[in-house]
Structure formats: structure tokens, C-alpha cells
Amino acid sequence: QVQLVESGGGLVQAGGSLRLSCAASRIIFSIYNMGWYRQAPGKQRELVATISGGSGGRINYADSVKGRFTISRDNAVKTVYLQMNSLKPEDTAVYSCNALLGGSSYWGQGTQVTVSS
């Protein structure tokens, strides 16, 4: 089965940094569109950043994280990353990895990010 496993979450102070990783298995990783999403308590899940598969590697960010977060991927090790700098308390959420190709969509179980004031 397709498997996505997130890691790198934790507790940090405002202004700090974290690097999230999402490792994929049993997937032709290079052709999948990858994304990071987050969900805070009582809120709907929202898109954070995406990076397309195949040629081009088009990247998009939510306005709230643009300039602070960076998404990247390493197809050789089937991993997508989210570098998060200048973290704010409002970034606190469970961050989940998504793989999308045509009609197929897969999710990891998520990793908790908590930013203290």
C-alpha cells in the first residue's frame, strides 16, 4: 500500500524554525504532486504549500506562509520537505503530507507543530 510518514514536528518558541519531512513508499514518487496541509483545533484543513510532480516542479504557497516557509522535494529518496522559519503561534496545527495524481489522493497521519508565544 502507499505510505506517507511525516516527521520533524515539535514545540518551538515564536521566531524559531522547524523542518518537516514526508517520506513516501510504494509510490512512483517523481510523478506525484505533493503538498503540505495543516489543521488547527476546531478549524478546517488548509493548504500550506504544493510542489508539482513531473517536469517543472511548480510551487505554490498560501499567502500566510509566503516568505517564511519553503517546500522542496528529493525524488531520489522519495521525500518532500517543508522548511518553516519565523514561526508564529498561529502556525500551530497538525501538518499533513498529501500525494495527488489524477483521481488518486493519499494522506499521511500528520505531525504536531506547536509554537509558543
C-alpha positions in Angstrom: 0.0 0.0 0.0 1.0 3.6 -0.5 2.5 5.1 2.7 3.3 8.6 3.7 5.1 9.3 7.0 5.6 12.8 8.4 8.3 13.7 10.9 10.0 16.8 12.3 7.2 18.4 14.3 7.6 19.6 17.8 7.4 22.5 20.3 9.2 25.7 19.4 9.2 29.4 20.5 7.8 32.1 18.3 10.5 33.1 15.8 12.0 29.6 15.7 12.4 27.1 12.9 11.4 23.6 12.2 12.0 21.3 9.2 9.2 18.8 8.4 9.8 15.7 6.2 7.4 13.4 4.5 8.8 10.1 3.3 6.8 8.1 0.7 7.0 4.4 -0.1 5.3 2.1 -2.6 4.7 5.1 -5.0 6.2 6.4 -8.2 7.1 9.5 -6.3 8.6 11.7 -9.0 5.3 12.0 -11.0 3.1 12.8 -8.0 2.0 16.2 -7.0 3.0 16.8 -3.3 1.6 19.2 -0.8 1.6 20.2 2.9 -1.6 21.0 4.7 -2.4 21.9 8.2 -5.4 21.8 10.6 -5.8 23.7 13.8 -8.2 22.6 16.5 -11.8 23.5 15.5 -10.7 24.6 12.1 -10.8 23.0 8.6 -7.7 21.7 7.0 -6.0 24.4 4.8 -3.4 24.2 2.1 0.1 25.4 3.1 2.3 24.7 0.1 2.4 22.5 -3.0 5.0 21.3 -5.5 4.1 19.6 -8.7 5.4 16.3 -10.0 7.0 15.5 -13.3 8.8 18.3 -15.2 8.8 21.8 -14.0 8.3 21.5 -10.2 5.8 24.4 -9.9 5.5 25.7 -6.4 2.6 27.5 -4.7 2.3 28.9 -1.1 -0.5 30.1 1.0 -0.3 33.9 1.4 0.0 33.4 5.2 3.3 31.5 4.9 4.9 33.0 1.8 8.4 34.3 2.5 8.7 32.2 5.7 8.1 28.6 4.5 9.9 26.7 1.7 8.7 23.4 0.1 11.1 21.2 -1.7 11.4 17.6 -2.8 14.1 15.0 -3.3 12.8 12.4 -5.8 15.9 10.2 -5.2 14.8 9.5 -1.7 11.1 10.0 -2.2 10.8 12.8 0.3 9.1 16.2 0.4 10.2 18.8 2.9 8.8 21.9 4.5 11.3 24.3 6.0 9.4 26.6 8.4 11.2 29.8 9.6 10.0 32.8 11.7 7.3 30.6 13.2 4.2 32.3 14.8 1.7 31.0 17.3 -0.9 31.0 14.6 1.2 28.3 12.7 0.3 25.8 15.5 -1.5 22.9 13.8 -1.2 19.3 12.8 0.7 19.3 9.5 -0.1 16.5 7.0 1.5 15.4 3.7 -0.6 14.7 0.6 0.3 12.9 -2.7 -2.0 13.5 -5.6 -2.1 12.1 -9.1 -5.2 12.2 -11.3 -8.0 10.6 -9.3 -5.7 9.2 -6.6 -5.1 11.1 -3.3 -3.1 9.8 -0.3 -2.5 11.3 3.2 -0.1 10.8 5.9 -1.2 10.8 9.6 0.3 14.2 10.4 2.8 15.7 12.8 2.1 18.2 15.5 3.7 21.7 15.4 3.2 23.9 18.4 4.6 27.4 18.5 4.6 29.1 21.9 4.4 32.9 22.5 
